[in-house]
Amino acid sequence: MAIQKNITIDGIDVPFKASAAVPRLYRLKFRRDIYQDFAALQKSVGENTEESSALDIESLEVFENIAYIMAKHADPENVPDNPDEWLEQFNTFSIYEILPQLIDLWGLNVETQVKSKKKHRPIDRPMTTPLFLLRCVQLGLSMGDLDFLTIGLVNDMFTERENDEYKYHMLADQSDFDKF
């Protein structure tokens, strides 16, 4: 169920993988939260164009780290353990060409299908890696399971679990089924 996409970088076809394991892998490797980093990166790139780029070094490093972790996740045998070694294979590595494709891949990864049946207060905090991993633990998912699931599917599973506890104001009985 994980999503893979090949992106051509400097004439090299590079596989990238997005799954529910990416937030954990990113946290382990870089000691940072990918949700927060992705949001900040999208904001800073959205304010600039390739012609008038004013991206700071931290934004560029975050972009390289996100790209690296998704590439390492897709091809762990051939991608080096160090992002700098991985980047050395490319002469050019344009944030403006690659990031939109990674954003699309990430968007497919976090896409959900299930709506909550509970009418409760809106969530007043953004998703973070610890919150996402807490939901995984609450669902009984192992870290190995995350390689095969998308973030959106995990969130859908969590919503469905919450929907199981929903108290319907009216339940169908046999006569309702007979009428149907």
N, C-alpha and C positions, 0 to 999 in steps of 0.2 A: 504494500500500500504506500510505501515511501515514494516520493516523486523524484525522478531523475531527469536531468536536462544536460545536453552537451552545448557548450558555448565556445565559439572559436575566439581564441585569444592569440594575437600575434601569429596567426596561421596555424595554431595548434588547437585541435579539437579536445577540449577539457570537459570531463564529466563532473557535474555537480549533483549533490543529493540533499534533499530536504526531508527530514522526518522528525518525529517527536523526540529523537535522541539529540538533535542539534543543540537545544538550549543547555543540556547537561554537558555535552562535549565542549561547547564554547566556554562554559563556566569552569570546567576542569582545566582547560588549556590556558585560558587568559584571565581567569579570576574576575570575570565581568559578566554582566547580565545582557544577553543578546537582545532581549525585548527593548530595554532602555537604549542600547547602542544603536539598534536598527531605527528606532524612532528619531533619535538625535541626528543620525546620518541622513535619513530621508529629509528631515527639516533643513539641514545645512546644504544639501545638494539641491533641494528645491529652490533655495534662495539664489543659486548661482547658475551660470551657464558655462559651457566649455570655453567660450570666448572671454568671459569675465569671471573666471574662477578666483574665488578668495577662500577656498577651503583651507582650514587649518590642518596642521600635521596630525593632530589627534583624529580628525575625521578620516583622513586618508589611511591612517593605521587601522582604524576600526573597520573600514571597508576592506582592506587587505586581509584582516583577521577573519571577517565573516566569509569572504570568498575562499580563503584557505581552509576553514573548518568544513565548509560544504564540499570542497574538492577532496579533502582528506577523507571525509565520510563516504564519498562516492568511490574512491579508489585508494584504500588504506595501504595497499602493498606498494604502490608506485609513487605516492606523494610522500616526500620527506617529512620527518618529524618536526622540522623547523620551518616556519613560514618564510623566512628570508631565503632559505635554500630553494624552496618551491618557487618563489618570485624570480629568482635569478635566471630561470629558463626563458623568461619573456623579455623582449626588448622594450615593448610598450605594454602597459597594463592600464587602460583608460577607465577611470571610474564612470565616465559619462556613457561609455558603450556597454560596460559589463553590469553596473549596478541596476539599471532598469530590468535587465533579464533576471538578476538575482531577486529583485523585489517581486517580479512576477512569480518566480519559483516559490518564494516565501509565502506569497499570497495564496497560492494553491495549497501550501502546507497548512496554513491556519484557517482555511475555509471551512465553515460549519454548515450543517444542513438542518439541525434539530433546534426547535424553538422551545423555550421553557414554558410549561403550563402554569407555573406558579406566578401569581401577581405579587411580586415582592419589590422591595426598593431596588433601584438600579445599583449596580456595582460601582462604588465610588473610588475604586483604586484600579490602576492599570495592571495588566498581566505582567508578572515577573517570573523569572526562572524558579525561585523558591515556591511561588504559588502554583505554578504549573506542575512542578515535581510533587508537591503535596497532593494535588489532584490525582496524579498517577499512583501514588502510594494509597490514597483512599480508594481507588478503583482496584487495587491489588495487582497492578501491573509491575512486572519486573523491568529492570533497566534494559535487559535484552529484548523485551517486547517492544520497546520504543523504536528500535531500528526498523520495524515493520509497520508502524503506525504513523499517521500524520498528526500534527498538533490539533488540527480541526476535528479529526476522528476521536481523539482522546477527550476533547472538550464536548463533543456530541455524546460520548459515552457518559461523561460526568453529568450532563444535562438530563439524559435519559434516566440515570440513577435517581436524580432528584425528582424527575417526573413520576417515578414509581411510587413515591410517597404522596403524590397529589391526591387529595380527597375530592372526588367528583360529587357534584350536588345531586346527580341522578344517575343511577346505573340501569342499564338495559336488563330486562328479565326475559323469560322464555316467550311471553306474549309479544314483546317487542321484536324478538327474532322471528317469530311466526308471521308478524305483519310485514316484515321486511321481505 
